[in-house]
Amino acid sequence: MENEQDRSFFGQPKGLSTLFFTEMWERFSYYGMRALLIFYIYDTVANGGLGLPRTTALAIMSIYGSLVFMSSIIGGWLSDRVLGSRKTVFYGGVFIMIGHVVLATPFGIGALFISMLLIIIGTGMLKPNVSGMVGHLYSKTDLRRDAGFSIFYMGINMGALLAPFIVGTLGQNYNYHLGFSIAAFGMFFGLLQYLIQGKKSLGNIGRVPTNPMDAAEKKKFGIAALIAVILVAGIFGIAYATDNLTIDFIVNAISILGILLPIYYFVKMLTSKDVTAEEKPKVMAYIPLFLSAIVFWSLEEQGSSILALFASERTKGALLSFPIAASWFQSLNPIFVFILTPVFVTLWTKLGNRQPSTVVKFSFGLIFAGLSFVLLMFPGLLFGTEGRVSPMWLILSFFIMIVGEMCLSPVGLSITTKLAPRAFESQTVAIWLLADAASQAINAQIARFYTPATESAYFGIVGGVAVIAGIILILVKNPIKKLMGSVH
């Protein structure tokens, strides 16, 4: 834990600079790759793409996102029990960098899946643990903590903002593999400064695991891991032997896992002897909020899949005569986060005790997310789906979505930790991340319904479901608040 006299980085500990740039470069590499990936997967071989069907490309993007969030659970466990956060972050960055290097090679679909596996493992190891290390820079009484996290999250958004413009432009205008190689260089720079600067600025933070396994636990884990490997190998082995080991089979298997994991967690909490009678109603109160989060993230995460296709195929390539690459739309999310965060911080601060409850904020988030999709129903209805429309339709849709995110996302993790049983406190972040994992598992299944012929119906139905879910949440807010008890 840093000395409170250390104010060498904008009045914050110097270690924040190390973690700020590590996360910034990791987000640069990740969002740069994501800005290109959907186009690379379904673009023709003649253009340097893989030439897979659009529906398959959309499903792969969703499953990829789902696995990244699921892997965060494993990354957190590795840090706590085996490696410590310092090594876990470094090895995660190495996996990410190698993954981007593999994606930069012209070896087709095999390279794609190897790369995705490496980046999934690496992101799961790096992302949750680098955030945890930021917390260890401050003592519990250090008043700079909240400001430090705000600066850190600016690094996240800065990387996400710059990547589509740099990586996306190079990838779409010149060569996909060149774009992916730039993403690899980004992670390389992040690792380099993490190693060199971290030696001085991070001290002993994260050098050892916080809860290392003893001999008995290692043996128990070894047996459980062996059983899991045999089970997975058996399932995929049978699929291979029966000629069913296809991309669709893998997508469906991961979709099922994305749905079953949260169910497992909630059943475990509600049936555990370690969860008290006073805590179980709070778990019940959290379930509708968790389901609401799944609906919200289902829409929000389609920004890099369905909306990326809309940007490429349905919007004009210029705004006021200024050319716009389809990949650039991926920067709208962080741009609007930058703009709207101070607005909402000011709004909630001024409202004070009069601000909406958490349940109402969740419902607002759902309604705005739904309206952002309902808006995109109109270009097809008004102008047909054959031509191209103004980019302003998509820009406005992203803006409305981020208004919803400002209502739901910042309070999501907070209410998760407040309602979680004491025995499950260390797993609360994992549970919140599973909402995003489950949402993308669902997206992998519903994305196949998005075609030029169904465009307006797709946006109208998916958006309408979110709006209705938001209205239902408002209607049942009182029973939920009653289950929450003393938590507000």
C-alpha positions, 0 to 999 in steps of 0.5 A: 500500500502506497504512502499517502505522501506519494502524489507524483501522478496528478496528485495520485500515487505513481503506481497509478500511472503504471496501471493507467497505461497498462490498462489503456494499452490493453483496452487499445489492443482489445477494442482495436481488434474488436473494431476489425474482427466482425468485418474480417470474419465475414468479408470475402477472401478476395478482400483479405477476410475469411468469407464466413457467413454473416450469421456465423460471424455475428455468433462468433463475436457474441461467443467471444465476448461471452467467454472473455467475461467468463474467463475473468472468474478464472483470472480472479481465482488464479490471482487469489489462489496461485500467482498473485495479481502482479504475475497474473496481469503480466502473463495475461498481457503476454497471452493477449499480445501473442493472440494478436500476433497470431491473428496478424498471420494469414493462416485463416480460420485456424489462426482466428480460433487460436488467437481468440483462445489466447486473448480470452485467457489473457483478458480474463487474467489481466482485466479484473486483476489490474483493477484490483491492484489500483485499490491496493495503491491506497489506504482505506482512509486515503481520500484520493481513492475515488478520484484515482479510480476515476482517472484509471477509468479514463485510461480505459476509455482513452484506449477504447476511443483511440483504437478504432481510429488507428487500428480500424483505419489501417485494417479496413483501408490497407490490410486486416492483418496490419491492423491486428499487428498494431493491436499487438504492438499496443499490448507490447508497449503496455507490458514494457512499461508495466515491467520497467515502471512497475518495479519502482512504482508498485512496490510489493503490491500483488507479489503473492496470492492473497489466499494461497491454496494449501496441500489439501486444496491443491489435491482437491482442485487437481481432481476437480480440474481433471474431471472437468477436462475429461468431461469437456474432452468427452463432449467434444470427442463425441461431437467429433466422432459423430461429425457434429463438431462444427462452429454451430456446435461450439457456439451452442455449447458456450451459449448453454454454459453462459446461461447455466453458470449464473443459474448455478451461482444463484442456486448455490447461494440460495441453498447454502447453509452459510447464507443466513435467513436475513440474506436470502431475501436480498439474493431474491431481490438481486435476481430481477436486477441481474435479469435486467442487466442481462437484457441491457447488456444484450443490447449494448454488446450488439454495438460491435456486432449487429450495429457494426454490420449496420454501420458497414452496410446501411450507413453512408460513408460520410457525414457532411462530406467528411469520410467515416470508416465503419470501424470508427463507430466503435469509438462512439461508446467511449466518446459519449461516456466521456461526455455524459459521465460528468453530466450524470455525476452532477445530476445525481449529486444535485438530486441527493436524496431525491435521486431515483432508487437503484431499481428505477435507475435500472429500469431507466437503463433498460428503457433507454437501451430499448429506445436506442434499438427502436430508433433503428427500426425507422430507417428501414421502414422509411427508406427501405433496406436496400440503400444507405442512410445518414450516419446520424441514425446510428450516432443518435442510437449510440448516444441514447444507449450510453444514456441508458448505460449511465443509469444502469452500469455505475450502480450495477456493481455497487448494488451487487456487493450490497445485496451479496451474502457475506459468504459470497462477497469475494464472488460478487464481481464474478456474478456481475460479469456473468450478466454480460457473459449470459447476455452475449450467449443469448446474442449468439442465438438471436443474431441469426434473425438479423437479415436485410429482410428482417432489419426493422422487425429485429430492431423493433422487437429486441428494443421493444422487449427491453422497453417492456422489461424496464416498465415491468421493473418499475411496476414491481419496484416495491416488492423488490425494495421490500426484499432488499430490507435495509439496503437502498 
